[in-house]
Amino acid sequence: MFYVYVLYSKKFDRYYVGMTVDIERRLSEHNSGKMISTKAYKPWIIAHFEVLNTRKEARKREKYLKSSAGRRWRKQNIKIDIDDKVN
């Protein structure tokens, strides 16, 4: 099983899309600062994830979610409660 995930940084109102086979470990890596691309925006929460059967399917979905059409899909389908945002 492969996971495609969307992380959200409440503090910076920023999203990150990735894929993994262990979603909890990956979230921990993002929040511990091990990932250069996300360490400046921590802490992260999982805003959305999908389970796919193959790496090929997961990579295709990840690429879509990173595209302009995917960003539009994320805006319509992933809702973060405004009260949860850190000021």
C-alpha positions in Angstrom: 0.0 0.0 0.0 1.1 3.5 -0.8 -0.2 6.8 0.7 -0.5 10.1 -1.1 -0.8 12.8 1.5 -1.5 16.5 1.9 0.1 18.2 4.9 -1.0 21.5 6.2 1.0 24.0 8.2 -1.4 26.0 10.3 1.2 28.5 11.3 2.2 29.4 7.7 -1.1 28.5 5.9 0.9 26.3 3.6 0.3 22.8 2.0 2.7 20.1 1.0 1.9 17.0 -1.1 3.9 13.8 -0.9 3.8 10.0 -1.0 5.0 7.2 1.3 4.5 3.7 2.5 4.4 4.7 6.2 2.4 7.9 6.7 3.0 8.3 10.4 6.8 7.9 10.1 6.7 10.4 7.2 4.8 13.0 9.2 7.2 12.5 12.1 10.1 13.2 9.6 8.5 16.4 8.4 7.8 17.6 11.9 11.3 16.7 13.2 13.0 19.0 10.5 14.6 16.1 8.6 13.1 17.3 5.3 14.7 20.4 3.9 11.7 21.4 1.8 9.3 21.5 4.8 11.4 22.2 7.9 10.8 25.9 7.8 7.1 25.5 8.0 6.6 23.0 10.8 4.5 21.9 12.6 2.5 19.9 10.0 -0.8 18.1 10.3 -2.2 15.5 7.8 -5.0 17.4 6.0 -5.8 14.6 3.6 -4.5 11.2 2.5 -5.4 8.5 0.0 -4.4 4.9 -0.1 -3.3 3.4 -3.5 -2.3 -0.1 -4.4 0.8 0.6 -6.5 3.7 3.0 -6.5 2.8 3.9 -10.1 -0.8 4.9 -9.1 0.5 6.8 -6.1 3.0 8.8 -8.1 0.4 9.6 -10.7 -2.0 10.9 -8.0 0.8 12.9 -6.3 1.8 14.5 -9.6 -1.9 15.4 -10.2 -2.3 17.0 -6.7 0.8 19.1 -7.4 -0.5 20.4 -10.7 -2.7 23.4 -11.2 -5.8 21.2 -11.6 -4.8 19.4 -8.4 -4.4 22.6 -6.5 -7.9 23.6 -7.6 -9.2 20.1 -6.5 -7.5 20.6 -3.1 -9.1 24.1 -2.6 -12.5 22.6 -3.3 -12.1 19.3 -1.3 -9.8 19.9 1.6 -11.2 22.2 4.1 -9.2 23.4 7.1 -11.3 24.9 10.0 -10.4 28.6 10.3 -10.6 28.3 14.1 -7.8 25.7 14.0 -5.4 28.2 12.3 -2.6 29.6 14.4 -2.4 33.4 14.3 
